[in-house]
Amino acid sequence: MEFNNVCVIGGSGFVGRHVVHLLSAQGMNVTVPTRNRERAKELILLPTVDVVEADVHDAAALAQLTRGMDAVINLVGVLHDARGERGFQQAHVELPRKVIAACRANGVRRLLHMSALGADASGPSKYLRTKGAAEALVRASGLDWTVFRPSVIFGREDKFLNLFAALLRFAPVVFLASPSARFQPVFVEDVARAFVRSLADPSACGKSYDLCGPRVYTLRELVALVGAITGHRRPIIGLNAPLSYLQALVLELLPGKLMTRDNYYSMKIDNVSNQPFPFGIQPAAIEAVVPAYLGNDSPRARYRAYRDRARRG
């Protein structure tokens, strides 16, 4: 089957923008619903992309958005279950249920779904439990589904390594919760390529794929690596379990929610996999990608920028 019309729910987000760019480059007509078109300005410029203001949590809106589509890609996810806002249950469980219903109602067979590594309905955190519940819904949908379960995703606009870079820029010492938590970070462009390559691959239907980079790091190693790349090396003091929980509790109460107790619970299990990366993709290493965007903040990079500006003046 040819896939000419694709609806990407969450298409204006970090991963979604990369997926939409790849789909558009292949000439597909892509519909991207968003609550605010300003968030998707770069996508509006793409010739085969239609950015539509809509509330994807509204069942009637979803039915309209998915009408005439050959496939639907659901990338929506939240990291924090903020009170009074859309939380884990609504984003991770209720929305997939509505997406599945809309696909069935409109005869859309192909569904790609973004889950998370470690997703489990009986997992240690609400994040992992709701992601696991969503997977169960997708598997029982009767559609031609494919589920992707990435480790933490890095890239120029990520909220992971960039957060450490910002912290290291100002903190003389880093007190790090869960320093031994293990991750296998994966490059956002590799995640996007996996989604797009799976779309028209019949062998991908009914399968789940773990998406991980080529190397496993502890959280301490990742923070130290960011420090080395940015030129902001700092002493790292790892916190034990009680102090890690206490730090998560305090940060949860502050604006911005740098960390929550649910994040702490998620880090109790390793975020790694021994599955090979699918579809013949060779995943990029952090060391090959991250210096291009975080390294620009190093003292040497800033000196080069000042020198170049002086020459141009």
C-alpha positions as CSV (number, residue, x, y, z in Angstrom):
1,M,0.0,0.0,0.0
2,E,1.2,3.5,-0.8
3,F,1.2,6.1,2.0
4,N,0.4,9.5,0.5
5,N,-1.5,11.1,3.4
6,V,-0.2,10.9,7.0
7,C,-1.4,12.6,10.1
8,V,1.4,13.2,12.7
9,I,0.0,13.8,16.1
10,G,2.7,15.6,18.2
11,G,4.3,16.6,14.9
12,S,5.3,20.0,16.2
13,G,7.3,18.5,19.1
14,F,11.0,17.7,19.3
15,V,10.8,14.3,17.6
16,G,7.8,15.2,15.5
17,R,9.5,18.0,13.6
18,H,12.2,15.6,12.4
19,V,9.6,13.0,11.4
20,V,7.6,15.5,9.5
21,H,10.6,16.8,7.6
22,L,11.5,13.3,6.5
23,L,8.0,12.5,5.4
24,S,7.7,15.8,3.5
25,A,11.1,15.1,1.8
26,Q,9.6,11.9,0.5
27,G,6.7,13.8,-1.1
28,M,4.0,12.7,1.4
29,N,1.1,15.0,2.3
30,V,1.4,15.5,6.1
31,T,-1.2,16.9,8.4
32,V,0.2,18.3,11.7
33,P,-2.4,19.3,14.3
34,T,-1.3,21.7,17.0
35,R,-2.9,24.0,19.5
36,N,-0.7,26.9,18.4
37,R,0.5,27.3,14.8
38,E,3.3,29.5,16.0
39,R,5.0,26.4,17.5
40,A,5.2,24.9,14.1
41,K,6.4,27.8,12.0
42,E,9.2,25.9,10.4
43,L,6.8,23.2,9.3
44,I,4.4,25.6,7.7
45,L,7.0,26.4,5.1
46,L,7.3,22.8,3.9
47,P,5.3,22.4,0.7
48,T,3.5,19.2,1.5
49,V,2.7,19.9,5.1
50,D,-0.6,21.3,6.4
51,V,-0.4,22.6,10.0
52,V,-3.9,22.7,11.5
53,E,-4.9,24.3,14.7
54,A,-6.8,21.6,16.6
55,D,-7.2,20.0,20.0
56,V,-6.2,16.4,19.5
57,H,-7.8,15.4,22.8
58,D,-11.2,16.3,21.3
59,A,-12.6,13.1,19.7
60,A,-14.6,15.0,17.1
61,A,-11.4,16.9,16.0
62,L,-9.5,13.6,15.8
63,A,-12.1,12.1,13.7
64,Q,-11.9,15.0,11.3
65,L,-8.1,15.0,11.3
66,T,-7.8,11.3,10.5
67,R,-10.4,11.2,7.7
68,G,-8.8,10.3,4.4
69,M,-5.5,9.4,6.0
70,D,-3.4,6.4,5.0
71,A,-1.6,6.3,8.3
72,V,-1.5,8.0,11.7
73,I,1.7,8.6,13.8
74,N,1.2,9.3,17.5
75,L,4.2,10.9,19.1
76,V,2.5,12.6,22.1
77,G,4.2,12.2,25.5
78,V,4.7,14.2,28.7
79,L,7.5,13.9,31.2
80,H,5.7,15.4,34.2
81,D,2.2,14.9,35.5
82,A,1.5,18.5,36.4
83,R,-1.6,19.1,38.5
84,G,-4.3,20.9,36.6
85,E,-2.7,20.2,33.2
86,R,-2.7,17.3,30.8
87,G,-0.9,14.6,32.7
88,F,0.2,11.1,32.1
89,Q,-3.2,9.5,32.0
90,Q,-4.7,11.9,29.5
91,A,-1.6,12.1,27.2
92,H,-0.4,8.5,27.4
93,V,-3.7,6.5,27.8
94,E,-6.8,8.5,26.9
95,L,-5.3,10.0,23.8
96,P,-4.1,6.7,22.3
97,R,-7.5,5.3,23.0
98,K,-9.1,8.2,21.0
99,V,-6.6,7.9,18.2
100,I,-7.4,4.2,17.9
101,A,-11.1,4.9,17.8
102,A,-10.6,7.6,15.1
103,C,-8.5,5.2,13.0
104,R,-11.1,2.5,13.2
105,A,-14.0,4.9,12.4
106,N,-12.2,6.2,9.3
107,G,-10.7,2.9,8.1
108,V,-7.1,3.9,8.7
109,R,-5.2,0.7,9.1
110,R,-1.6,1.9,9.8
111,L,-0.7,3.2,13.2
112,L,2.8,4.1,14.5
113,H,3.0,4.7,18.2
114,M,5.7,6.3,20.3
115,S,6.2,4.5,23.6
116,A,9.2,4.5,25.9
117,L,12.0,2.0,26.9
118,G,10.9,0.3,30.1
119,A,7.2,0.9,29.5
120,D,5.3,-1.5,31.7
121,A,1.8,-1.4,33.1
122,S,3.3,-2.6,36.4
123,G,6.4,-0.4,36.3
124,P,7.8,1.7,39.1
125,S,6.6,5.1,37.9
126,K,3.4,6.6,36.6
127,Y,5.2,7.6,33.4
128,L,6.2,4.0,32.7
129,R,2.9,2.5,33.8
130,T,0.8,4.8,31.6
131,K,3.2,4.2,28.6
132,G,2.7,0.4,29.2
133,A,-1.0,0.8,29.4
134,A,-1.0,2.6,26.0
135,E,1.1,-0.2,24.5
136,A,-1.5,-2.7,25.5
137,L,-4.3,-0.6,23.9
138,V,-2.3,-0.4,20.6
139,R,-1.6,-4.1,20.6
140,A,-5.3,-4.9,21.1
141,S,-6.4,-2.4,18.5
142,G,-6.7,-4.7,15.6
143,L,-4.8,-2.2,13.4
144,D,-1.5,-2.6,11.6
145,W,0.5,-1.1,14.4
146,T,4.2,-0.6,15.1
147,V,5.4,0.5,18.6
148,F,8.7,2.3,19.2
149,R,10.4,2.3,22.6
150,P,13.3,4.8,22.6
151,S,15.8,5.4,25.4
152,V,16.3,9.1,26.3
153,I,16.5,11.1,23.0
154,F,19.2,13.6,22.3
155,G,19.5,16.3,19.7
156,R,20.1,20.0,19.3
157,E,16.8,21.0,21.0
158,D,16.6,18.1,23.5
159,K,15.6,18.7,27.2
160,F,18.1,16.3,28.5
161,L,21.7,17.1,27.6
162,N,20.8,20.8,27.2
163,L,19.5,20.8,30.8
164,F,22.8,19.5,32.1
165,A,24.7,22.0,30.0
166,A,22.7,24.9,31.5
167,L,23.2,23.5,35.0
168,L,27.0,23.1,34.5
169,R,27.3,26.7,33.2
170,F,26.3,28.1,36.6
171,A,26.7,25.5,39.3
172,P,30.1,25.2,40.9
173,V,29.3,21.7,42.1
174,V,26.7,19.3,40.9
175,F,24.8,17.2,43.5
176,L,23.4,14.4,41.3
177,A,20.4,12.2,42.1
178,S,20.6,8.6,40.9
179,P,24.1,8.9,39.6
180,S,24.3,5.2,38.7
181,A,21.1,5.2,36.6
182,R,21.9,3.7,33.2
183,F,20.8,5.1,29.8
184,Q,21.5,4.3,26.2
185,P,20.8,7.7,24.5
186,V,19.6,7.7,20.9
187,F,19.9,10.5,18.3
188,V,16.6,12.1,17.4
189,E,17.3,11.8,13.6
190,D,17.8,8.1,14.0
191,V,14.5,7.8,15.8
192,A,12.8,9.8,13.1
193,R,14.3,7.6,10.4
194,A,13.1,4.4,12.1
195,F,9.5,5.8,12.1
196,V,9.6,6.7,8.5
197,R,11.3,3.6,7.2
198,S,8.8,1.4,9.1
199,L,5.8,3.1,7.6
200,A,5.5,1.1,4.4
201,D,7.4,-2.0,5.6
202,P,4.8,-4.8,6.0
203,S,7.3,-6.8,8.2
204,A,7.1,-4.0,10.8
205,C,3.4,-4.4,11.4
206,G,2.6,-6.0,14.8
207,K,6.1,-5.4,16.2
208,S,7.8,-3.3,18.9
209,Y,11.3,-1.9,18.5
210,D,13.7,-0.7,21.1
211,L,15.6,2.4,19.9
212,C,18.9,2.9,21.6
213,G,22.3,4.4,20.8
214,P,25.5,2.4,20.5
215,R,26.7,3.0,24.1
216,V,25.4,2.7,27.6
217,Y,26.3,5.5,30.1
218,T,25.5,6.1,33.8
219,L,23.9,9.5,34.6
220,R,27.2,10.5,36.2
221,E,29.1,9.7,33.0
222,L,26.6,11.7,30.9
223,V,26.9,14.8,33.1
224,A,30.7,14.5,33.0
225,L,30.7,14.2,29.2
226,V,28.5,17.3,28.9
227,G,31.0,19.1,31.1
228,A,33.9,18.0,28.9
229,I,32.1,19.0,25.7
230,T,31.0,22.5,26.9
231,G,34.3,23.2,28.8
232,H,32.4,23.5,32.1
233,R,33.8,20.6,34.1
234,R,32.4,20.5,37.6
235,P,32.8,18.2,40.6
236,I,29.9,15.7,40.7
237,I,28.7,14.5,44.0
238,G,26.4,11.5,43.7
239,L,23.5,11.3,46.1
240,N,22.4,8.1,47.7
241,A,18.8,6.9,47.4
242,P,17.2,8.8,50.3
243,L,19.0,12.1,49.3
244,S,18.1,11.5,45.6
245,Y,14.4,11.2,46.6
246,L,14.6,14.3,48.7
247,Q,16.2,16.3,45.9
248,A,13.5,15.1,43.5
249,L,10.8,16.1,46.0
250,V,12.3,19.6,46.4
251,L,12.8,20.1,42.6
252,E,9.2,18.9,42.0
253,L,7.9,21.9,44.0
254,L,9.9,24.4,42.1
255,P,8.8,26.1,38.8
256,G,10.1,24.3,35.7
257,K,10.1,20.9,37.4
258,L,13.8,20.0,36.6
259,M,13.1,16.6,38.3
260,T,10.2,14.9,40.0
261,R,9.7,11.9,42.3
262,D,8.2,10.1,39.3
263,N,11.4,10.7,37.3
264,Y,13.3,9.3,40.3
265,Y,11.1,6.2,40.3
266,S,11.6,5.7,36.5
267,M,15.4,5.8,37.0
268,K,15.2,2.8,39.3
269,I,15.3,0.5,36.2
270,D,18.0,0.6,33.6
271,N,17.0,2.5,30.4
272,V,19.0,0.1,28.1
273,S,18.4,-2.6,25.6
274,N,20.4,-5.3,23.8
275,Q,18.2,-5.2,20.7
276,P,19.9,-4.1,17.5
277,F,18.7,-0.9,15.9
278,P,16.1,-1.7,13.3
279,F,15.8,-1.1,9.5
280,G,19.6,-1.2,8.9
281,I,20.2,2.1,10.6
282,Q,23.5,2.6,12.3
283,P,22.7,4.8,15.3
284,A,24.9,7.8,15.9
285,A,27.0,8.2,19.0
286,I,26.7,11.2,21.4
287,E,30.4,12.0,20.8
288,A,29.8,12.3,17.0
289,V,26.8,14.7,17.3
290,V,26.6,16.6,20.6
291,P,29.8,18.6,20.3
292,A,28.4,20.3,17.2
293,Y,25.7,22.0,19.3
294,L,26.8,21.9,22.9
295,G,30.4,22.5,22.1
296,N,29.6,25.9,20.8
297,D,29.4,27.1,24.4
298,S,32.9,26.2,25.3
299,P,35.4,29.0,26.1
300,R,37.4,28.1,22.9
301,A,34.3,28.3,20.8
302,R,33.2,31.6,22.3
303,Y,36.7,33.0,21.7
304,R,36.5,31.9,18.0
305,A,33.1,33.6,17.8
306,Y,34.4,36.8,19.3
307,R,37.4,36.7,16.9
308,D,35.2,36.1,13.8
309,R,32.8,39.0,14.8
310,A,35.8,41.3,15.3
311,R,37.2,40.4,11.8
312,R,33.8,41.0,10.2
313,G,33.6,44.4,11.9
